[in-house]
């Protein structure tokens, strides 16, 4: 009788050990970033040195968001986009940004 109890106890421990070492299937879920984005392209490379202002907020230089390298993520909705070079406004446009839309702004 003691041998049977030892056998059941050993089988129980082995079962717990084996089931604890196996990994259950997992499912990975992720959400895509659907915010609109802007990038810049310039006919004259000097224009990429300009400061980007979005709704009167300084967002950095246009070259930081150059087409093909990086994009500026923004909130959906209407915006006023302006670019200043050496203190002078060289570009201004009212834009509407929609979810999932990537826009390339041509500075000329």
Secondary structure per residue as TSV (DSSP state, phi and psi in degrees):
chain	resnum	aa	ss	phi	psi
A	1	X	-	360.0	-42.3
A	2	X	H	-64.7	-35.9
A	3	X	H	-66.1	-36.8
A	4	X	H	-68.0	-41.8
A	5	X	H	-64.3	-41.0
A	6	X	H	-62.3	-41.5
A	7	X	H	-63.5	-46.9
A	8	X	H	-62.6	-40.8
A	9	X	H	-63.7	-43.1
A	10	X	H	-64.8	-41.2
A	11	X	H	-64.6	-39.0
A	12	X	H	-62.0	-46.7
A	13	X	H	-62.9	-41.5
A	14	X	H	-64.6	-42.8
A	15	X	H	-62.3	-43.3
A	16	X	H	-64.2	-42.7
A	17	X	H	-64.2	-46.8
A	18	X	H	-66.2	-44.3
A	19	X	H	-69.9	-27.6
A	20	X	H	-74.7	-24.3
A	21	X	H	-90.5	-12.1
A	22	X	S	-90.6	147.9
A	23	X	-	-102.8	128.2
A	24	X	-	-74.3	151.6
A	25	X	-	-61.3	139.7
A	26	X	-	-119.3	159.0
A	27	X	-	-123.2	128.9
A	28	X	-	-102.5	127.9
A	29	X	-	-122.6	140.2
A	30	X	-	-141.9	159.1
A	31	X	-	-112.7	128.6
A	32	X	-	-73.0	147.1
A	33	X	-	-79.3	107.1
A	34	X	-	-99.1	11.2
A	35	X	-	-65.3	147.6
A	36	X	-	-67.0	157.3
A	37	X	E	-141.2	156.1
A	38	X	E	-124.1	143.6
A	39	X	E	-136.9	165.3
A	40	X	E	-125.6	144.8
A	41	X	E	-135.6	136.6
A	42	X	E	-129.0	141.9
A	43	X	S	-72.6	-32.1
A	44	X	S	-115.8	122.4
A	45	X	G	-58.6	-27.5
A	46	X	G	-59.1	-33.5
A	47	X	G	-64.4	-24.4
A	48	X	G	-70.7	-11.9
A	49	X	G	-81.2	-9.3
A	50	X	S	-67.1	154.3
A	51	X	E	-86.5	129.8
A	52	X	E	-89.3	126.8
A	53	X	E	-117.5	122.0
A	54	X	E	-117.4	114.4
A	55	X	T	54.1	43.2
A	56	X	T	65.9	19.2
A	57	X	E	-110.0	129.2
A	58	X	E	-73.0	117.7
A	59	X	E	-102.7	1.6
A	60	X	E	106.5	-169.8
A	61	X	E	-82.8	151.3
A	62	X	G	-61.7	-31.2
A	63	X	G	-66.7	-20.4
A	64	X	G	-69.0	-18.4
A	65	X	G	-123.4	36.1
A	66	X	B	-66.3	138.6
A	67	X	T	-53.7	132.7
A	68	X	T	91.0	-10.6
A	69	X	T	-118.5	-44.1
A	70	X	-	-154.6	160.3
A	71	X	-	-132.5	148.1
A	72	X	E	-93.0	115.6
A	73	X	E	-81.2	131.6
A	74	X	-	-131.7	169.1
A	75	X	-	-81.9	148.8
A	76	X	S	-66.4	150.1
A	77	X	E	125.7	-173.1
A	78	X	E	-79.1	144.4
A	79	X	E	-144.4	157.6
A	80	X	E	-112.1	119.5
A	81	X	E	-108.9	128.6
A	82	X	E	-137.7	149.6
A	83	X	E	-127.4	129.4
A	84	X	E	-114.5	133.9
A	85	X	E	-127.7	121.8
A	86	X	T	53.8	40.5
A	87	X	T	80.2	-2.9
A	88	X	E	-108.8	138.7
A	89	X	E	-75.9	118.8
A	90	X	E	-106.0	-11.1
A	91	X	E	-156.1	138.1
A	92	X	E	-151.3	136.1
A	93	X	E	-155.4	142.4
A	94	X	E	-91.2	127.3
A	95	X	E	-125.4	157.4
A	96	X	E	-120.7	125.0
A	97	X	E	-106.6	128.1
A	98	X	-	-109.8	153.3
A	99	X	T	-53.8	134.8
A	100	X	T	77.0	3.6
A	101	X	-	-101.2	128.9
A	102	X	E	-106.9	122.8
A	103	X	E	-112.2	138.9
A	104	X	E	-108.7	123.1
A	105	X	E	-96.6	123.6
A	106	X	E	-91.6	117.1
A	107	X	E	-95.7	121.0
A	108	X	-	-140.4	360.0
